Amino acid sequence: MLLSLIIGGLLAAISGIIVGIPALRLRGDYLAITTLAFGEIVKVVVRALKITGGGQPMTGISLTTNYTMSYWILILTIIIIYTLIRSRHGRAILSIREDDIAAEASGVAVTRYKLLAFSLSAFFAGVAGGLYAHYQGVLEPQFFDYNQSINFMVMVVLGGIGSLTGSVISAFFLTLLPEILRGLAVYRTLIYSVVLVLLMLYRPEGLLGQKELSQRLFARLLGRNGLRTSPQSGVGGSSASPQENIPVSGTAERKADSAVSDRLGTATGAPEEALERKWKGRR
């Protein structure tokens, strides 16, 4: 099975390169339309081939996908993508995401790095498709339609385009939500759509935006909730009392304060009346 997953991923990566060479010169909506059109072309070709069963479902696939295998492949995928993002090539890809014109002006090979990201994502999509095939045992071309592509895109956008862990949480949530609402029958699709619309309205940047779940983020959230402990002194465990920010004797600020006090007549704690008399004498 592992060999079939690798072969499926490589074939998907080659397909991504073939599509990416002409398509990645496009930008924005035109690139999205081109990739969606390629998905429809693949579906039509699969229906026309005899090796895939034509219009009939493809059967005879062994049911070897289990939870443990899917979990470890997921962990390995996250590690590879996270390592790529933190590398020099990943920083180049992130610069293209922010502004491809500025990245190209800085000497980044925009087309080459777009092709790298496109083919790598196609490889992992091929591996995921192999896992799905060995889990279902039956493949139907109708499953891989336009709506399924939109569902995958919603998972990425809802979790946060710049967040890896956000996309994982979003995929888990969007996969689980229809199953939770399955008992509501007719209203299941309506509630699912309303939840998505509300999340897009109140969290347009996604669940995590460009942040990642980490220990530091949890500590910051706990600190905002007032659970941050006050500093303790080393004697008896009593809390340290706050001190004012008083300039140290001999520093430039302390000398400047002394000079102003001498000039105004308040260096020795003179009362306000003495200060007023001094100003009246000068007038």
C-alpha positions in Angstrom: 0.0 0.0 0.0 2.8 2.4 0.8 4.2 1.9 -2.7 0.8 2.7 -4.2 0.6 5.9 -2.2 4.0 7.0 -3.3 3.2 6.2 -6.9 -0.1 8.0 -6.7 1.6 11.1 -5.1 4.3 11.1 -7.8 1.7 10.9 -10.6 -0.2 13.7 -9.1 3.0 15.8 -8.8 3.8 15.2 -12.5 0.2 16.2 -13.4 0.7 19.3 -11.2 3.9 20.2 -13.1 2.2 19.7 -16.5 -0.7 21.9 -15.5 1.5 24.4 -13.6 3.9 25.3 -16.4 1.3 27.1 -18.5 -1.2 27.9 -15.7 1.1 29.5 -13.0 1.9 32.4 -15.3 -1.7 33.5 -14.5 -2.7 35.2 -11.3 -5.7 35.6 -9.1 -9.1 34.4 -10.3 -7.7 33.2 -13.6 -5.4 30.7 -11.9 -8.3 29.4 -9.7 -10.5 29.0 -12.8 -7.8 27.1 -14.7 -7.1 24.6 -11.8 -10.9 24.0 -11.4 -11.2 23.4 -15.2 -8.3 20.9 -15.0 -10.2 19.0 -12.3 -13.2 18.7 -14.6 -11.1 17.6 -17.5 -9.6 14.8 -15.3 -13.1 13.6 -14.4 -14.2 13.4 -18.0 -11.0 11.6 -19.0 -11.4 9.0 -16.2 -15.0 8.3 -17.3 -13.7 7.7 -20.9 -10.9 5.2 -20.0 -11.6 1.5 -19.8 -8.9 0.9 -17.2 -10.8 2.9 -14.7 -14.1 1.3 -15.5 -15.5 4.1 -17.6 -18.7 5.5 -16.2 -18.9 2.7 -13.7 -17.4 2.9 -10.2 -13.9 1.5 -9.8 -14.0 -1.5 -7.5 -11.7 -4.2 -6.2 -9.5 -1.8 -4.0 -8.2 -3.3 -0.8 -9.5 -1.8 2.4 -6.1 -1.3 4.1 -6.4 2.3 5.3 -6.8 2.6 9.1 -6.6 5.3 11.8 -3.0 4.7 12.8 -1.7 4.9 9.2 -3.7 8.0 8.5 -2.5 9.7 11.7 1.2 9.1 11.1 1.0 10.2 7.5 -0.7 13.3 8.7 2.0 14.0 11.2 4.7 13.3 8.6 3.0 15.7 6.1 2.8 18.5 8.7 6.5 18.1 9.6 7.6 18.2 6.0 5.5 21.3 5.2 6.5 23.1 8.5 10.2 22.4 7.7 9.8 23.7 4.2 8.1 26.9 5.5 11.0 27.5 7.9 13.7 27.0 5.2 15.1 29.5 2.7 12.8 28.2 0.0 9.8 28.5 2.2 10.6 32.1 3.0 10.8 32.7 -0.8 7.3 31.1 -1.2 5.9 33.3 1.6 7.3 36.4 0.0 5.5 35.5 -3.2 2.3 35.0 -1.2 2.6 38.5 0.2 3.6 40.3 -3.0 4.8 38.4 -6.0 5.8 41.6 -7.8 8.0 42.8 -4.9 9.4 39.2 -4.6 10.3 39.1 -8.3 11.9 42.6 -8.0 14.0 41.2 -5.1 15.4 38.4 -7.3 13.1 35.6 -6.3 12.3 33.1 -9.1 8.5 33.5 -8.9 7.5 31.0 -11.5 10.0 28.3 -10.2 8.8 28.6 -6.6 5.2 28.6 -7.6 5.8 25.4 -9.6 7.5 23.9 -6.6 4.6 24.7 -4.3 2.1 23.5 -6.9 3.7 20.2 -7.5 4.4 19.5 -3.8 0.7 20.2 -2.9 -0.3 18.0 -5.8 1.9 15.2 -4.3 0.3 15.3 -0.9 -3.2 15.5 -2.6 -2.3 12.3 -4.5 -1.3 10.6 -1.2 -4.6 11.7 0.4 -6.5 10.3 -2.6 -4.7 7.0 -2.2 -5.7 6.8 1.5 -9.3 7.6 0.6 -9.4 4.9 -2.1 -8.0 2.3 0.2 -10.6 3.4 2.9 -13.7 3.4 0.7 -12.8 0.5 -1.6 -14.8 2.1 -4.4 -14.0 5.2 -6.5 -16.6 7.2 -8.3 -15.8 10.1 -10.6 -18.8 12.0 -9.3 -17.2 12.4 -5.9 -14.3 14.5 -7.3 -16.4 17.3 -8.6 -16.5 21.1 -8.4 -18.2 21.0 -5.0 -15.5 18.9 -3.4 -12.8 21.3 -4.7 -14.7 24.2 -3.1 -15.0 22.2 0.2 -11.2 21.8 0.3 -10.7 25.4 -0.5 -13.1 26.4 2.3 -11.1 24.3 4.8 -7.9 26.3 4.0 -9.6 29.8 3.9 -11.6 29.2 7.1 -8.5 28.0 9.1 -6.4 30.8 7.9 -4.4 31.0 4.6 -1.2 31.6 6.5 -1.7 29.0 9.3 -0.8 25.4 9.0 -2.4 24.3 12.3 -5.4 26.5 11.5 -6.1 24.5 8.3 -5.9 21.2 10.2 -8.4 22.4 12.8 -10.7 23.8 10.1 -10.6 20.5 8.2 -11.4 18.6 11.4 -14.3 21.0 12.2 -15.8 21.0 8.7 -15.6 17.2 8.5 -17.2 16.7 11.9 -19.9 19.4 11.6 -22.1 17.7 8.9 -22.0 14.5 11.0 -23.1 16.3 14.1 -26.0 17.9 12.1 -27.0 14.6 10.4 -30.0 14.1 12.7 -31.5 17.4 11.6 -32.2 16.0 8.1 -33.5 18.8 5.9 -32.0 21.6 8.0 -28.5 20.1 8.0 -27.2 21.9 4.9 -28.9 25.2 5.9 -27.3 25.2 9.4 -23.9 24.2 7.9 -24.1 27.2 5.5 -25.1 29.6 8.2 -22.2 28.6 10.4 -19.8 29.1 7.5 -21.3 32.6 6.7 -21.1 33.7 10.3 -17.4 32.6 10.6 -16.5 34.5 7.4 -18.3 37.6 8.7 -16.7 37.7 12.1 -13.4 36.0 11.3 -12.6 37.0 7.7 -8.9 36.3 8.3 -9.8 32.7 9.3 -9.7 31.0 12.7 -6.0 31.6 13.3 -5.1 34.1 10.5 -1.4 33.8 10.0 -0.7 32.5 13.5 0.2 28.9 14.7 -0.9 27.0 17.7 2.0 26.9 20.1 2.8 26.8 23.8 3.5 30.5 23.7 0.1 31.3 22.3 -1.6 29.3 25.0 0.4 31.1 27.7 -0.6 34.4 26.2 -4.2 33.5 26.2 -4.0 32.4 29.8 -2.3 35.7 30.7 -5.1 37.7 29.0 -7.7 35.8 31.1 -6.0 37.0 34.3 -4.4 33.8 35.3 -0.9 35.2 35.2 0.8 34.9 38.6 2.5 37.8 40.2 6.3 37.7 40.8 7.3 36.3 44.2 10.2 37.3 46.3 12.7 34.8 47.5 12.1 35.5 51.2 9.1 33.8 52.7 7.3 33.6 49.4 5.7 37.0 49.9 4.8 39.0 46.8 7.1 41.7 45.7 5.7 45.2 46.1 5.7 47.5 43.0 8.2 50.3 43.0 8.2 53.6 41.2 10.6 54.3 38.4 12.9 56.7 40.3 16.0 57.9 38.6 19.2 56.7 40.2 21.5 59.2 41.8 24.3 60.3 39.5 22.4 59.6 36.3 21.7 62.3 33.6 18.0 62.3 34.5 18.7 62.9 38.2 21.1 65.7 37.4 18.6 67.3 35.1 15.9 67.1 37.8 18.3 68.7 40.4 19.1 71.5 38.1 15.4 72.3 37.4 14.7 72.1 41.2 17.5 74.5 42.0 16.3 77.0 39.4 12.7 77.0 40.6 13.7 77.1 44.3 12.2 73.7 45.2 15.5 71.8 45.8 15.1 71.9 49.6 11.4 71.4 49.7 10.5 75.2 49.6 6.8 75.9 50.0 4.7 77.3 47.2 4.6 80.8 48.8 8.4 81.1 48.6 8.3 80.1 44.9 5.6 82.7 44.2 7.6 85.4 46.0 10.7 84.6 44.0 8.7 84.9 40.7 7.2 88.2 41.9 10.7 89.5 42.7 11.9 88.6 39.2 8.9 90.4 37.7 
